[in-house]
Amino acid sequence: MNKSLKLLLAVNSIFVFAGNLLGPLYAVYIEGLGGSIAVVSGTWSVMLLTTTLVNFALIRYGDKIREHEYFLIAGFVLRAITWTGFIFATNIAGIIILQIILGLGEAVGSTGFDAIMAEHLDKSSHIRDYAVWKTVSNLLAALATLIGGFVVTSYGFSPMFTFMGVIALSCAIFTYLIPRKAL
């Protein structure tokens, strides 16, 4: 695995950890705002639909932007905005708006990550490189989900959302400051 790919995976690993702190706790969070199971699934569907619609736009226009790092950075920033916004959400309408922002962030950020990763795959070891990433990201997701439960149980949602937002923003700043030739 080359240095650029290792750097990309290191930065995104930190982000994946932060993003998975919420994990299945999203349902508990929505319930705390007075939402039902239908509201949990409906608001999550809004995020997924937004991601899908933005991906349709990226199919047509995404490759016109040469610096794929900007997609990754935008994804980090938009998700930081969403997670921080969860602290201030008081109703389901606010959650729907945040889920639209999250969907936008997911579409541009994940597509940017995938494009950068594809550019740096070792020619003879695509399976190995992807398997390493999937192994690392799944282990981090499992660990983060456990830690997220502990944090919310001990301190509540606000500190966790703050931490998630700070980590995502830090990943955006770090990625922006990395020389373009490094990624």
N, C-alpha and C positions, 0 to 999 in steps of 0.2 A: 504494500500500500504506500503510495507516494505521500510526500509531506503536505501537499495542498489538501489531499483528501483527509489526512489525519487531522489537519487544522479545522476543516469544515465539520468533521464528525465531532471533534472536541467541543466546538462552539455550539453545535446543534444538540449535543448530548446535555449540556447545561440547560438549554431551553426546553428540551423534552422532559427533563426532570421537573422543571417548574410547571410546565403545562399539565403534567399528570398528577400534580398535587390535588387538583380538584376531583379528577376521576369520577367515581360514582357518587361523590358527595354533592354533585350538581343537583340531584333530585332532592336531597335534604335541604339544600340552600333554597331552592324554589318553593318547597313546602313551607319553609320559614317565612316566605313572603306571601303566603296564603294560596299558593298554587297547588293544583291537583296533579295526579298522574298525567292527565290529558294535557295540562299546561307544560309539564316537564317535556313530554314527547313533542308537543307542538312547537315549543320554543327551540328545542334541539333541531327539529325538522327545518325550521326557518334558517338556522345556521347552515345546515347541509344543503338546502336549496340555494342559498346565497353562494356558497362555495361552488356549486355546480354551474350557476349562471355566470359567475366570474370566470370560471374555467372555460366556458364557451367563448367568452371575449378573448381570453388568453390564447385560445386555439388560433384565432384570426390575427391578433395583434402582438402577442407576447414576444415573438422572435424578432420583432423590429427593434427591441431594446437590447443592445449588445451586452450591457453590464447586468448580468443576471443577479449579481450581489444586491442590486437595488430592490429586486423583488423580495429577496430574503430579508433585507433590512426593513422594508415596508411591512412585511408579515410580522416581524418581531414587534414593531412599533404599534401596529393595529391591535395585536393581541395584548400588548401591555396596556393599551387604552381600555380595552374590554375588561380585562381582569381588574384593573384599578376601578373601572366604572361599576363593577359589581358591588363595591363597597358602598356606593351612593345610591344604588337602585332601590326604589321603594315600592315599585309596582311592576306588574307583568308587562305593561307597555314599554317601560324602560328596559326590561330584560330583552324584549323583542328587538329593540334598536341595538342593544349591545350584541345580540346574537348575529345581527346583520353585519356589524363591524367585525365580529369574530370570523364569520364566514368569508368576508373579504380578505382578512388577514391570513386565514387558512389557505385560501386559493393562491394568493400571490406568494406567500411565504413558502408553502410546500412545493409549488412549481419552481420557484427560484432555487430552493435546496436541491430538488431533483435534477434541474438543469446543470447546476454546478457539479453535483456528484457525477453525473453522466460525462461531463467534460474531463473529469480526473480519474475515471476508472482505469485500472491497469488492464491493458488489452487482453491478457491471457487469464484474467482472474475476476471476471464480472460477478460470478456466483459467490466467490469468496468475499469480495468487497461488500456486496449487498448482504450476505449472511452475517458478516461481522457487524454491519450497521444494525440489522434487525435484532441481533442478539443483544447488543449494547442498549438499543432503544427500548426493547421489551423488558430487560432487567431494570433499567432506570424507571420505566413506567410502573413496574411492580413495586419497587422500593418507594417511589414517590407517592403512590396510592396509600401505602401503609403510613408513611410519614404525614401525609395530608390528613388522614383520619386522626392521628395523634394530635396534630396542631389544632385542628378544628375542635376536637374534644377538650383540649386544654386551654385554648386561647380564643377560639371563635373563628369566624370566617374572615373578618377584616384583616388581621395580621397575615393570614395566608394569602389573601388577594394582593395585599401590599407587596409581600415577598415575590409573588409570581410576577407582578408588574415590574418590579425593580430588576429582577433577573432578565425578563424579556427586553427591557430597555437597555440593560447593560450589554446583552448580546448584540443588540442593534448598534450601539455605539462602538463596541469592539470590532464588529464586522466592518463598519464604516471606516474605522481607522487602520484596518489591515491593508497593506499595499495591494492593489488590484492584482499584481502578478503573483501574490502569495495564494490567492484563491483563483 
